[in-house]
Amino acid sequence: MAQLWLITPVRYLWLFHLLNLLAIARADGNYKLLLANLRSKDVVVIDDFGIAPIASRGNLELLDILDERIGVSPIIIDGQFPVST
């Protein structure tokens, strides 16, 4: 089951989960492999953007992903903001 996402053309990730994956990949030496995997997807969807603050390292990693996809493949960023009543 874990290998199924390797062959699908769309990758859906919660921002928090994506930042954790990036931190783990950087620590174990698979950062470039993870970026290549994301680059190979037709569409990347990042959900829950703006829910919590992002650390500066996470900002740079997110910019790496955006930079690699701009003008090449679409990326959808979705967020929710609380509405006060």
A tleap script that builds the chain and sets N, CA, C and O, in Angstrom:
source leaprc.protein.ff14SB
mol = sequence {
  NMET ALA GLN LEU TRP LEU ILE THR PRO VAL
  ARG TYR LEU TRP LEU PHE HIE LEU LEU ASN
  LEU LEU ALA ILE ALA ARG ALA ASP GLY ASN
  TYR LYS LEU LEU LEU ALA ASN LEU ARG SER
  LYS ASP VAL VAL VAL ILE ASP ASP PHE GLY
  ILE ALA PRO ILE ALA SER ARG GLY ASN LEU
  GLU LEU LEU ASP ILE LEU ASP GLU ARG ILE
  GLY VAL SER PRO ILE ILE ILE ASP GLY GLN
  PHE PRO VAL SER CTHR
}
set mol.1.N position { 0.819 -1.193 0.000 }
set mol.1.CA position { 0.000 0.000 0.000 }
set mol.1.C position { 0.862 1.256 0.000 }
set mol.1.O position { 0.491 2.246 -0.632 }
set mol.2.N position { 1.993 1.248 0.683 }
set mol.2.CA position { 2.831 2.440 0.777 }
set mol.2.C position { 3.403 2.837 -0.572 }
set mol.2.O position { 3.711 4.011 -0.776 }
set mol.3.N position { 3.554 1.909 -1.497 }
set mol.3.CA position { 4.132 2.223 -2.795 }
set mol.3.C position { 3.099 2.750 -3.779 }
set mol.3.O position { 3.473 3.217 -4.855 }
set mol.4.N position { 1.814 2.691 -3.449 }
set mol.4.CA position { 0.772 3.150 -4.352 }
set mol.4.C position { 0.944 4.619 -4.706 }
set mol.4.O position { 0.761 4.996 -5.863 }
set mol.5.N position { 1.295 5.457 -3.733 }
set mol.5.CA position { 1.424 6.888 -4.004 }
set mol.5.C position { 2.603 7.188 -4.929 }
set mol.5.O position { 2.674 8.286 -5.480 }
set mol.6.N position { 3.513 6.259 -5.113 }
set mol.6.CA position { 4.648 6.494 -5.999 }
set mol.6.C position { 4.250 6.513 -7.469 }
set mol.6.O position { 4.960 7.094 -8.290 }
set mol.7.N position { 3.123 5.887 -7.818 }
set mol.7.CA position { 2.747 5.805 -9.220 }
set mol.7.C position { 1.532 6.657 -9.579 }
set mol.7.O position { 1.155 6.708 -10.750 }
set mol.8.N position { 0.915 7.319 -8.622 }
set mol.8.CA position { -0.246 8.150 -8.912 }
set mol.8.C position { 0.205 9.519 -9.397 }
set mol.8.O position { 1.216 10.039 -8.926 }
set mol.9.N position { -0.540 10.117 -10.343 }
set mol.9.CA position { -0.121 11.403 -10.903 }
set mol.9.C position { -0.426 12.610 -10.012 }
set mol.9.O position { 0.041 13.715 -10.288 }
set mol.10.N position { -1.207 12.405 -8.942 }
set mol.10.CA position { -1.560 13.492 -8.037 }
set mol.10.C position { -1.083 13.144 -6.643 }
set mol.10.O position { -1.233 12.009 -6.189 }
set mol.11.N position { -0.509 14.121 -5.968 }
set mol.11.CA position { -0.066 13.915 -4.576 }
set mol.11.C position { -0.759 14.937 -3.701 }
set mol.11.O position { -0.620 16.141 -3.919 }
set mol.12.N position { -1.502 14.474 -2.716 }
set mol.12.CA position { -2.231 15.316 -1.770 }
set mol.12.C position { -1.539 15.231 -0.424 }
set mol.12.O position { -1.303 14.134 0.084 }
set mol.13.N position { -1.209 16.380 0.162 }
set mol.13.CA position { -0.515 16.404 1.449 }
set mol.13.C position { -1.062 17.521 2.323 }
set mol.13.O position { -1.351 18.614 1.835 }
set mol.14.N position { -1.204 17.251 3.603 }
set mol.14.CA position { -1.440 18.326 4.545 }
set mol.14.C position { -0.107 19.027 4.752 }
set mol.14.O position { 0.936 18.374 4.777 }
set mol.15.N position { -0.126 20.322 4.897 }
set mol.15.CA position { 1.110 21.077 5.037 }
set mol.15.C position { 1.936 20.565 6.214 }
set mol.15.O position { 3.150 20.404 6.090 }
set mol.16.N position { 1.301 20.311 7.340 }
set mol.16.CA position { 2.022 19.820 8.506 }
set mol.16.C position { 2.728 18.502 8.197 }
set mol.16.O position { 3.881 18.297 8.577 }
set mol.17.N position { 2.015 17.605 7.499 }
set mol.17.CA position { 2.600 16.312 7.132 }
set mol.17.C position { 3.749 16.504 6.138 }
set mol.17.O position { 4.788 15.854 6.255 }
set mol.18.N position { 3.565 17.387 5.173 }
set mol.18.CA position { 4.623 17.665 4.198 }
set mol.18.C position { 5.875 18.189 4.885 }
set mol.18.O position { 6.980 17.745 4.572 }
set mol.19.N position { 5.723 19.127 5.817 }
set mol.19.CA position { 6.892 19.675 6.514 }
set mol.19.C position { 7.594 18.602 7.338 }
set mol.19.O position { 8.822 18.593 7.429 }
set mol.20.N position { 6.822 17.698 7.937 }
set mol.20.CA position { 7.436 16.582 8.668 }
set mol.20.C position { 8.191 15.659 7.723 }
set mol.20.O position { 9.306 15.237 8.029 }
set mol.21.N position { 7.588 15.341 6.568 }
set mol.21.CA position { 8.267 14.499 5.580 }
set mol.21.C position { 9.576 15.137 5.115 }
set mol.21.O position { 10.593 14.457 4.975 }
set mol.22.N position { 9.539 16.438 4.881 }
set mol.22.CA position { 10.743 17.138 4.429 }
set mol.22.C position { 11.836 17.118 5.496 }
set mol.22.O position { 13.009 16.920 5.181 }
set mol.23.N position { 11.454 17.322 6.750 }
set mol.23.CA position { 12.437 17.300 7.839 }
set mol.23.C position { 13.057 15.912 7.975 }
set mol.23.O position { 14.269 15.789 8.151 }
set mol.24.N position { 12.237 14.874 7.895 }
set mol.24.CA position { 12.748 13.504 7.994 }
set mol.24.C position { 13.646 13.191 6.806 }
set mol.24.O position { 14.714 12.601 6.970 }
set mol.25.N position { 13.215 13.586 5.601 }
set mol.25.CA position { 14.010 13.324 4.397 }
set mol.25.C position { 15.355 14.045 4.454 }
set mol.25.O position { 16.372 13.499 4.026 }
set mol.26.N position { 15.362 15.259 4.978 }
set mol.26.CA position { 16.628 15.994 5.107 }
set mol.26.C position { 17.544 15.288 6.109 }
set mol.26.O position { 18.755 15.207 5.898 }
set mol.27.N position { 16.963 14.780 7.200 }
set mol.27.CA position { 17.766 14.123 8.239 }
set mol.27.C position { 18.339 12.792 7.772 }
set mol.27.O position { 19.465 12.448 8.131 }
set mol.28.N position { 17.578 12.033 6.974 }
set mol.28.CA position { 18.085 10.721 6.568 }
set mol.28.C position { 18.711 10.703 5.174 }
set mol.28.O position { 19.037 9.639 4.649 }
set mol.29.N position { 18.878 11.882 4.581 }
set mol.29.CA position { 19.584 11.973 3.307 }
set mol.29.C position { 18.731 11.732 2.074 }
set mol.29.O position { 19.269 11.574 0.978 }
set mol.30.N position { 17.424 11.701 2.225 }
set mol.30.CA position { 16.535 11.455 1.092 }
set mol.30.C position { 15.803 12.705 0.607 }
set mol.30.O position { 14.787 12.598 -0.080 }
set mol.31.N position { 16.303 13.879 0.955 }
set mol.31.CA position { 15.637 15.137 0.608 }
set mol.31.C position { 15.494 15.293 -0.903 }
set mol.31.O position { 14.410 15.612 -1.390 }
set mol.32.N position { 16.567 15.073 -1.645 }
set mol.32.CA position { 16.513 15.224 -3.101 }
set mol.32.C position { 15.600 14.177 -3.729 }
set mol.32.O position { 14.932 14.455 -4.725 }
set mol.33.N position { 15.566 12.986 -3.161 }
set mol.33.CA position { 14.675 11.941 -3.652 }
set mol.33.C position { 13.212 12.336 -3.457 }
set mol.33.O position { 12.385 12.122 -4.344 }
set mol.34.N position { 12.893 12.912 -2.296 }
set mol.34.CA position { 11.527 13.361 -2.036 }
set mol.34.C position { 11.146 14.488 -2.987 }
set mol.34.O position { 10.042 14.493 -3.530 }
set mol.35.N position { 12.051 15.442 -3.193 }
set mol.35.CA position { 11.775 16.525 -4.148 }
set mol.35.C position { 11.568 15.984 -5.554 }
set mol.35.O position { 10.688 16.454 -6.275 }
set mol.36.N position { 12.361 15.010 -5.947 }
set mol.36.CA position { 12.211 14.401 -7.272 }
set mol.36.C position { 10.872 13.683 -7.388 }
set mol.36.O position { 10.227 13.726 -8.436 }
set mol.37.N position { 10.457 13.027 -6.319 }
set mol.37.CA position { 9.166 12.355 -6.331 }
set mol.37.C position { 8.032 13.361 -6.487 }
set mol.37.O position { 7.096 13.123 -7.251 }
set mol.38.N position { 8.105 14.478 -5.773 }
set mol.38.CA position { 7.079 15.507 -5.898 }
set mol.38.C position { 7.116 16.154 -7.283 }
set mol.38.O position { 6.075 16.502 -7.840 }
set mol.39.N position { 8.314 16.310 -7.829 }
set mol.39.CA position { 8.469 16.897 -9.159 }
set mol.39.C position { 7.833 16.008 -10.230 }
set mol.39.O position { 7.357 16.510 -11.248 }
set mol.40.N position { 7.822 14.699 -10.007 }
set mol.40.CA position { 7.299 13.772 -11.006 }
set mol.40.C position { 5.771 13.731 -11.044 }
set mol.40.O position { 5.198 13.194 -11.992 }
set mol.41.N position { 5.112 14.278 -10.048 }
set mol.41.CA position { 3.652 14.255 -10.000 }
set mol.41.C position { 3.074 15.305 -10.949 }
set mol.41.O position { 3.634 16.388 -11.115 }
set mol.42.N position { 1.942 14.959 -11.567 }
set mol.42.CA position { 1.277 15.907 -12.462 }
set mol.42.C position { 0.717 17.097 -11.686 }
set mol.42.O position { 0.784 18.235 -12.149 }
set mol.43.N position { 0.167 16.828 -10.507 }
set mol.43.CA position { -0.406 17.871 -9.657 }
set mol.43.C position { -0.041 17.569 -8.213 }
set mol.43.O position { -0.112 16.420 -7.775 }
set mol.44.N position { 0.351 18.607 -7.471 }
set mol.44.CA position { 0.584 18.484 -6.031 }
set mol.44.C position { -0.428 19.389 -5.336 }
set mol.44.O position { -0.559 20.564 -5.677 }
set mol.45.N position { -1.139 18.833 -4.361 }
set mol.45.CA position { -2.120 19.581 -3.586 }
set mol.45.C position { -1.612 19.672 -2.154 }
set mol.45.O position { -1.337 18.653 -1.520 }
set mol.46.N position { -1.488 20.896 -1.646 }
set mol.46.CA position { -1.076 21.120 -0.260 }
set mol.46.C position { -2.264 21.741 0.461 }
set mol.46.O position { -2.725 22.827 0.108 }
set mol.47.N position { -2.749 21.035 1.475 }
set mol.47.CA position { -3.948 21.464 2.195 }
set mol.47.C position { -3.579 22.004 3.570 }
set mol.47.O position { -2.490 21.744 4.081 }
set mol.48.N position { -4.488 22.748 4.153 }
set mol.48.CA position { -4.363 23.324 5.500 }
set mol.48.C position { -3.236 24.345 5.598 }
set mol.48.O position { -2.574 24.442 6.631 }
set mol.49.N position { -3.016 25.097 4.543 }
set mol.49.CA position { -2.006 26.150 4.565 }
set mol.49.C position { -2.535 27.304 5.415 }
set mol.49.O position { -3.695 27.695 5.285 }
set mol.50.N position { -1.688 27.843 6.278 }
set mol.50.CA position { -2.057 28.987 7.097 }
set mol.50.C position { -2.691 28.640 8.429 }
set mol.50.O position { -3.052 29.536 9.192 }
set mol.51.N position { -2.835 27.355 8.723 }
set mol.51.CA position { -3.435 26.954 9.997 }
set mol.51.C position { -2.495 27.256 11.162 }
set mol.51.O position { -2.927 27.737 12.210 }
set mol.52.N position { -1.219 26.973 10.974 }
set mol.52.CA position { -0.222 27.189 12.022 }
set mol.52.C position { 1.004 27.864 11.402 }
set mol.52.O position { 1.248 27.728 10.203 }
set mol.53.N position { 1.765 28.580 12.208 }
set mol.53.CA position { 2.985 29.204 11.679 }
set mol.53.C position { 3.982 28.159 11.184 }
set mol.53.O position { 4.024 27.035 11.684 }
set mol.54.N position { 4.780 28.548 10.198 }
set mol.54.CA position { 5.790 27.656 9.628 }
set mol.54.C position { 7.157 28.150 10.069 }
set mol.54.O position { 7.452 29.341 9.974 }
set mol.55.N position { 7.992 27.239 10.549 }
set mol.55.CA position { 9.354 27.598 10.946 }
set mol.55.C position { 10.146 28.036 9.718 }
set mol.55.O position { 9.783 27.693 8.593 }
set mol.56.N position { 11.207 28.779 9.921 }
set mol.56.CA position { 11.974 29.313 8.792 }
set mol.56.C position { 12.528 28.206 7.903 }
set mol.56.O position { 12.582 28.368 6.684 }
set mol.57.N position { 12.937 27.095 8.483 }
set mol.57.CA position { 13.433 25.963 7.682 }
set mol.57.C position { 12.314 25.422 6.791 }
set mol.57.O position { 12.545 25.089 5.629 }
set mol.58.N position { 11.109 25.337 7.341 }
set mol.58.CA position { 9.955 24.889 6.573 }
set mol.58.C position { 9.622 25.839 5.436 }
set mol.58.O position { 9.231 25.402 4.353 }
set mol.59.N position { 9.775 27.136 5.674 }
set mol.59.CA position { 9.548 28.120 4.613 }
set mol.59.C position { 10.485 27.880 3.441 }
set mol.59.O position { 10.055 27.895 2.287 }
set mol.60.N position { 11.756 27.661 3.728 }
set mol.60.CA position { 12.741 27.436 2.663 }
set mol.60.C position { 12.451 26.144 1.908 }
set mol.60.O position { 12.583 26.100 0.685 }
set mol.61.N position { 12.059 25.099 2.620 }
set mol.61.CA position { 11.750 23.828 1.969 }
set mol.61.C position { 10.500 23.954 1.112 }
set mol.61.O position { 10.446 23.399 0.014 }
set mol.62.N position { 9.498 24.674 1.596 }
set mol.62.CA position { 8.294 24.891 0.811 }
set mol.62.C position { 8.609 25.708 -0.446 }
set mol.62.O position { 8.066 25.434 -1.516 }
set mol.63.N position { 9.468 26.690 -0.322 }
set mol.63.CA position { 9.888 27.474 -1.487 }
set mol.63.C position { 10.654 26.617 -2.495 }
set mol.63.O position { 10.542 26.838 -3.701 }
set mol.64.N position { 11.428 25.645 -2.019 }
set mol.64.CA position { 12.108 24.714 -2.933 }
set mol.64.C position { 11.097 23.975 -3.799 }
set mol.64.O position { 11.282 23.837 -5.008 }
set mol.65.N position { 10.025 23.501 -3.168 }
set mol.65.CA position { 8.995 22.770 -3.905 }
set mol.65.C position { 8.298 23.686 -4.900 }
set mol.65.O position { 8.103 23.314 -6.058 }
set mol.66.N position { 7.926 24.870 -4.459 }
set mol.66.CA position { 7.248 25.816 -5.348 }
set mol.66.C position { 8.149 26.211 -6.510 }
set mol.66.O position { 7.701 26.285 -7.654 }
set mol.67.N position { 9.405 26.462 -6.215 }
set mol.67.CA position { 10.357 26.877 -7.245 }
set mol.67.C position { 10.519 25.812 -8.328 }
set mol.67.O position { 10.638 26.139 -9.509 }
set mol.68.N position { 10.522 24.561 -7.935 }
set mol.68.CA position { 10.689 23.479 -8.903 }
set mol.68.C position { 9.457 23.260 -9.767 }
set mol.68.O position { 9.567 22.720 -10.868 }
set mol.69.N position { 8.286 23.668 -9.290 }
set mol.69.CA position { 7.039 23.408 -10.020 }
set mol.69.C position { 6.568 24.603 -10.836 }
set mol.69.O position { 5.796 24.425 -11.778 }
set mol.70.N position { 6.999 25.796 -10.511 }
set mol.70.CA position { 6.511 26.987 -11.209 }
set mol.70.C position { 6.856 26.898 -12.691 }
set mol.70.O position { 8.010 26.700 -13.070 }
set mol.71.N position { 5.831 27.049 -13.513 }
set mol.71.CA position { 6.006 26.992 -14.953 }
set mol.71.C position { 6.146 25.600 -15.525 }
set mol.71.O position { 6.281 25.440 -16.738 }
set mol.72.N position { 6.116 24.576 -14.662 }
set mol.72.CA position { 6.290 23.197 -15.120 }
set mol.72.C position { 5.015 22.390 -14.889 }
set mol.72.O position { 4.446 21.830 -15.826 }
set mol.73.N position { 4.579 22.337 -13.646 }
set mol.73.CA position { 3.404 21.552 -13.260 }
set mol.73.C position { 2.606 22.329 -12.221 }
set mol.73.O position { 3.164 23.121 -11.462 }
set mol.74.N position { 1.290 22.097 -12.194 }
set mol.74.CA position { 0.464 22.849 -11.240 }
set mol.74.C position { 0.641 22.388 -9.801 }
set mol.74.O position { 0.933 21.227 -9.514 }
set mol.75.N position { 0.451 23.354 -8.915 }
set mol.75.CA position { 0.421 23.076 -7.484 }
set mol.75.C position { -0.783 23.830 -6.930 }
set mol.75.O position { -0.988 25.004 -7.235 }
set mol.76.N position { -1.565 23.150 -6.123 }
set mol.76.CA position { -2.755 23.752 -5.531 }
set mol.76.C position { -2.504 23.880 -4.038 }
set mol.76.O position { -2.171 22.901 -3.370 }
set mol.77.N position { -2.665 25.096 -3.515 }
set mol.77.CA position { -2.483 25.333 -2.088 }
set mol.77.C position { -3.827 25.788 -1.539 }
set mol.77.O position { -4.404 26.771 -2.003 }
set mol.78.N position { -4.310 25.060 -0.550 }
set mol.78.CA position { -5.612 25.319 0.023 }
set mol.78.C position { -5.451 25.630 1.494 }
set mol.78.O position { -4.637 25.004 2.173 }
set mol.79.N position { -6.206 26.576 1.992 }
set mol.79.CA position { -6.109 26.916 3.402 }
set mol.79.C position { -7.448 27.277 3.976 }
set mol.79.O position { -8.407 27.552 3.254 }
set mol.80.N position { -7.495 27.271 5.273 }
set mol.80.CA position { -8.705 27.649 5.994 }
set mol.80.C position { -8.314 28.639 7.084 }
set mol.80.O position { -7.293 28.475 7.752 }
set mol.81.N position { -9.108 29.626 7.246 }
set mol.81.CA position { -8.863 30.582 8.308 }
set mol.81.C position { -10.101 30.659 9.176 }
set mol.81.O position { -11.217 30.692 8.656 }
set mol.82.N position { -9.928 30.688 10.498 }
set mol.82.CA position { -11.092 30.737 11.374 }
set mol.82.C position { -11.853 32.042 11.177 }
set mol.82.O position { -11.264 33.103 10.969 }
set mol.83.N position { -13.155 31.936 11.246 }
set mol.83.CA position { -14.017 33.105 11.117 }
set mol.83.C position { -14.583 33.399 12.491 }
set mol.83.O position { -15.208 32.542 13.116 }
set mol.84.N position { -14.359 34.622 12.956 }
set mol.84.CA position { -14.902 34.981 14.268 }
set mol.84.C position { -16.339 35.470 14.105 }
set mol.84.O position { -16.689 36.098 13.106 }
set mol.85.N position { -17.149 35.171 15.095 }
set mol.85.CA position { -18.568 35.567 15.019 }
set mol.85.C position { -18.892 36.639 16.010 }
set mol.85.O position { -20.036 37.088 16.083 }
savepdb mol mol.pdb
quit
